[in-house]
Amino acid sequence: MNSSSLQIGFDRFIKLDWASVSLRIRAGRGTLDELDEALASSHVGPAAKRKTRTVLNRLWLAPRADLVEFANRGVEIFSDGPETTVTALTWGMALATYPFFGKVAEIVGRLTTLQGDCTSAEVHRRMAEFYGEREGTRRMTNMVLQSQASWGAIERTDKGKRIERNKPMDLKGSTVSAWLAEACLRYHGRAIPVENIKSSPDIYPFLLGSSTAYLFSKYKSLEMRVDSAGNQIVGLAN
């Protein structure tokens, strides 16, 4: 990852409902008044509300210039598909926008792969290895974990000390599967073998579905090739 990976950015708890309203606003189905009303019921002051809006802006309302086209394609998927795509789309935007979010997801995905659960302490220890014991790392990691719980990816039990992975959402090889794979590639910043991306820990709450190689080959933003060992590799199209 580049130096921007050391920036936290994702520093607020984001309820899935707030992200859903923001996505609907970008799709022309909602209003800022709706979002303000939703935030007003949960925020005690203007400063907290403003900081939450900053994260929501980066996710959907006003993405970074290099992610605008990517976000717009996500909106198209949302407009053509069921409401259940909100979770996958918001996860993908968070992954592409905030390396800190991606690193928490990657660590949780790895730690829960075998037994389905892990301790919060393990996640915090791994995050400290990447971001150091600097002020805010632990608190912001908790913000991401709380958000991932709100989005249905995990359950936090034993007063938040344990993390249990929920049953993954099967995307069944739909267009959102390819879009989410693109988000994964944007997070990693490199091409990845097709088989590896299907089991990439940073997208642990989702099953991309079968025939992903065929799906990726038909998706204009992805580029397929075969390496010297005969493995199918997928990367971002130029």
Secondary structure, DSSP 8 states (H G I E B T S, - for coil): --GGGG-----S---HHHHHHHHHHHTTS--HHHHHHHHHTT-SSHHHHHHHHHHHIIIIIS--GGGHHHHHHHHHHHHHS-TTHHHHHHHHHHHHH-HHHHHHHHHHHHHTTTTSEEEHHHHHHHHHHHHTT-TTHHHHHHHHHHHHHHTTSEEEETTTTEEEE---EE-TT-HHHHHHHHHHHHHHTS-EEHHHHHT-GGGTTEE--S-HHHHHHH-TTEEEEE-TTS-EEEEE--
